[in-house]
Amino acid sequence: MSTRRILITGGAGFVGSTLALSFKRDEPGAEVIAFDNLRRRGSEVTLSRLRAGGVSFVHGDVRNREDLEAVGAVDLLVECSAEPSVHAGYDGSPDYLVHTNLLGLIHCLEHLRRTGGDLVFLSTSRVYPIASLRALPLVPEGDRLVITEGASGPGWSRAGIDEHFPLEGGRSLYGATKLSGELMIREYVEMYGMKAVINRCGVLAGPWQMGKVDQGFAVLWVARHVYGGELAYMGFGGEGRQVRDLLHVDDLYELVRLQAADLGRHNGAVYNVGGGPEVSVSLRELTRWCEQVSGRSVPITRRPETRPADIPYYVSDCSRVREVTGWKPTRPAGRIVEDIHRWLIEHRAALEPILGA
């Protein structure tokens, strides 16, 4: 029976809490610690779930090195803390974004350097430059955009975007903090012998995500169909054909657990992690899923103007991580929508004040 200590930073958030509870379920002898500053809306709802699942909670902030020091040595740190909005900083100060995503990670690295322990870092697909993604040869096909048949280039094809996609260009401050964090991790691996793996995640989705337009759009879409309210096809002419791949958070956990069990094999590796072409949806397609599951439709307006950080297409090519681990997502888009819908219905009293129109 495992007796290791596992620290999940951002542990009261959507991804962090799911990983914490799943680790505790599968390793009941482990001490699993959820570390969070409770800044995100809805995070307070998670505390009772963590407590019921046997996960310890520490109220702390990665921006404060002393908060991490108080936790003590751990065997594994899963870094989920972040300001996750790609639009952060466009309309104001980037201080919280930079201090949380970059300085907070450095504090985690320093904690592990001093006390030992391995690192799993959740990075993002938004490390790839915006202009380059917008320049992909895309054509309408039914209700979605697709890469032109037979077209391919460095790091991209109809299979999606892989780890060799060029990194030259602007990517938003959010993407820049994550890419900077990746570089710092690789230096700590080389200089200090730390073991770490980096996962560039696509769009994560599932129950207990407090979705908004810029983070968690799948939950937002289902919630509007359950609780009511308007939606909008935003950007790229307002047609709703832009495409992203979805990854169920439980599929992510299964990969993280595989990696954590043998981090020496993955040390210093960078993987693109997402649903891939098989679990990709356009907004139009997502609307149809939501209508089918909920049995209702909602008004959807068109806002053709494209915001600076928006991209029309991103699908993860996960060939590398699949070759190394054998992992692949097992939960299709329809299952993701159904799981979210069930959660919204079962916890309506707690969730409608947060996710209602």
VENKANOR-V35755 format. One record per backbone hydrogen bond with DSSP energy under -0.5 kcal/mol. CO is the residue of the C=O (numbers start at 1). NH is the residue of the N-H. Records with the same first field share a line. If there is no record, write none. Layout:
# VENKANOR-V35755
CO = NH / NH
This chain:
# VENKANOR-V35755
4 = 6 / 31
5 = 75 / 76
6 = 8 / 33
7 = 9 / 78
8 = 11 / 35
9 = 80
10 = 13 / 16
13 = 17
14 = 18
15 = 19
16 = 20
17 = 21
18 = 22
19 = 23
20 = 24
21 = 25
22 = 26
23 = 27
27 = 30
30 = 32
31 = 6 / 33
32 = 34 / 56
33 = 8 / 35
34 = 58
35 = 10 / 11
36 = 60
40 = 43
42 = 45 / 46
43 = 46 / 47
44 = 47
45 = 49
46 = 50
47 = 51
48 = 52
49 = 53
50 = 55
51 = 54
56 = 34
58 = 36 / 60
61 = 64
63 = 65
64 = 67 / 68
65 = 69
66 = 70
67 = 71
68 = 71 / 72
69 = 72
75 = 118
76 = 7
77 = 79 / 120
78 = 9 / 80
79 = 122
82 = 84
85 = 88
87 = 90
89 = 92
94 = 98
95 = 99
96 = 100
97 = 101
98 = 102 / 103
99 = 104
102 = 106
103 = 107
104 = 108
105 = 109
106 = 110
107 = 111
108 = 112
109 = 113
110 = 114
111 = 115
112 = 116
116 = 74
118 = 77
119 = 197
120 = 79 / 122
121 = 123 / 199
123 = 201
124 = 127
125 = 128
129 = 133
130 = 134
131 = 135
133 = 136
136 = 138
137 = 148
139 = 146
141 = 144
144 = 141
146 = 139
148 = 151
153 = 156
154 = 166
155 = 162
156 = 153
157 = 160
160 = 157
161 = 317
162 = 165
166 = 129
170 = 130 / 131
171 = 175
172 = 176
173 = 177
174 = 178
175 = 179
176 = 180
177 = 181
178 = 182
179 = 183
180 = 184
181 = 185
182 = 186
183 = 187
184 = 188
185 = 189
186 = 190
187 = 191
188 = 192 / 194
189 = 193
194 = 196
195 = 119
196 = 268
197 = 121
198 = 200 / 271
199 = 123 / 201
200 = 273
201 = 125
202 = 204
203 = 247
205 = 249
206 = 209
208 = 210
209 = 211
212 = 215
214 = 86
215 = 212
216 = 220
217 = 221
218 = 222
219 = 223
220 = 224
221 = 225
222 = 226
223 = 227
224 = 228
231 = 301
232 = 234
233 = 303
235 = 238
236 = 239
240 = 284
241 = 145
242 = 283
243 = 314
244 = 281
245 = 203
247 = 205
248 = 251 / 252
249 = 253
250 = 254
251 = 255
252 = 256
253 = 257
254 = 258
255 = 259
256 = 260
257 = 261
258 = 262
259 = 262
260 = 263
262 = 265 / 266
263 = 267
266 = 269
269 = 198
271 = 200 / 273
273 = 202
276 = 279
277 = 280
279 = 246
281 = 244
282 = 286
283 = 287
284 = 288
285 = 289
286 = 290
287 = 291
288 = 292
289 = 293
290 = 294
291 = 295
299 = 231
301 = 233
303 = 235
304 = 237
307 = 310
312 = 243
314 = 245
315 = 161
316 = 318
318 = 322
319 = 323
320 = 324
321 = 325 / 327
322 = 326
330 = 332
332 = 336
333 = 337
334 = 338
335 = 339
336 = 340
337 = 341
338 = 342
339 = 343
340 = 344
341 = 345
342 = 346
343 = 347
345 = 348
347 = 350 / 351
348 = 352
351 = 354 / 355
352 = 356
